Amino acid sequence: MTTTTTPNSTSIDFAAFETALNNGVRVTLKDLAVQYGMKTDDVRRSLVAWYGARVTFMRGRTGGIRLA
């Protein structure tokens, strides 16, 4: 039997995350994972759980996280 844990969305400072995005700072999953000591998959799940369809993940050199 496998147990799954839900990501702890309270460990991410969403206000600081939104402020960084609004100030034009490039934010990546990897950066957030390192900052909060989480796995990138858990960070992605937390952001999707918090923002839903508003969050977009862009790949590549100019990629990062965007909010609609």
Summary of the structure (lengths in Angstrom):
residues: 68
radius of gyration: 12.2
end to end distance: 38.6
largest distance: 45.2
contacts: 146
relative contact order: 0.20
helix: 51%
strand: 12%
